Amino acid sequence: MKRIKNIIITFAVALGSVSCVSKLAYQEPKPELPEKFTYTATADTASVADLEWKQFFSDPILQGLIEKGIKNNYDLQIALKQVAASQERLKQAKYLQYPDIGFGVSAQISKPSKNSMNGQSLNLFLGQSHVEDYNAAFNLSWEADIWGKIKNQQEVSRMQYLQTYEATKAIQTQVVAAIAQGYYNLLMLDRQLQIAQSNLELSTNTLSITEKMWQSGDTTSLGVQQATAQKQSTELLITQLEQNMAIQENALSILVGENPGKISRTIEMSETSLPQDISAGLPAAMVSRRPDVRQQELVLLESNALVGIAQANMYPALRITANGGVNSFKIDNWFQIPASLFGSVLGGLTQPVFQKRQLKTDLNVAKIQREKNVLAFRQAVLNAVGEVSDALVSNESLKVQEQKASEQVNTLKNGIKSAEMLYKGGMANYLEVITAQGNSLQAELNLASVKRQRLSSIVDLYRALGGGWK
């Protein structure tokens, strides 16, 4: 036992003398970021993405749908399972620096040839033709983390866990945005259906007037046909809108983790409210807030740790193995203490010499992969800035489009009234009335679409800035 103690002390001293290798340095890539986003007047530090989604979306119906989505959406549930699995691997990684310990029990009976030296020796010294061996022992194996390989392996597990966590947040932002987009699309379809039904009444009235005028000889059958076609066109549009509405309700139901069905809503598109004074904040803050960008940075940190592992594999490895227990060639005195006790300790440094260039190749590939991940991180940042810029310009442009579309609707509604009055007085033909009604219908449908696009651009900006996971 004293010799074993001396061996352990010797290797402990050796370990202390070589364990001064510093951790592999990591240089954080600094992407080129603008001081402020394009299409913003000032570089405001506040950002609308700092709001929790319950504060950003004030509609109770929409809040309920988002809550269901966060709880029941299958993509999110799968992501959470990945987080749980990665967390288990992270727990296991914390034990990598500890030795492997095993326990084994074995019994062996050997019967050598009688004509062999072993057989004749057994018969001469033991008076038997076979030999028995009974063994019960603990086995220990431990590798000293001289070059930081185990520490880097733990770092890889930690980075992989954090990646799954950020991936879950990224999926939640997408789910929240998708539910909001689907809900606002339903409100648009509701409004377009109301417009179409109102226009159907106008078309019905126009057809009725045209038929009376045809019966009195004031117009031709062509006028009746055109008025009928206008009414049929509106009826077709209503059917299409109802179809699109049912499909959107089904898609939204699936998004919140429920069977396809009706989606209740109690407000109209004109009653929706989202933050209008939108502040984008600073690009640097957006980078640290967006889960997908943060995830890509964690991939880079993981690749840096893998470089450290590949580099450590090229250096000598200090391994200590030991085993001890009880051994006997007779079962009746197998556990006789201390006569049956045995033990051994073995320590050694192993330096790879020639492995067909595999270790150097692994190191070079790991470095190249790290360089690829640096580029991927920069690309993720650039894409994020681009998404914010696109959402900002869309929001500003759609403000103007909504105003112009609203003015056009008012103009064309007045045009319908004028056309009907002139038509009744015989100063306009049926084509002018039908054209006025068709133009007004299209303008109102377009206004509803522009309003929905405006709401969508605000949701897109919220998501692009990193909002939705809080």
PyMOL commands that set and color helices and strands:
alter all, ss='L'
color gray80, all
select helices_A, chain A and resi 2-18+48-50+53-56+60-72+74-93+117-125+149-215+221-255+269-271+283-289+291-312+331-333+358-424+430-464
alter helices_A, ss='H'
color red, helices_A
select strands_A, chain A and resi 100-110+131-143+317-328+341-350
alter strands_A, ss='S'
color yellow, strands_A
deselect
rebuild
show_as cartoon
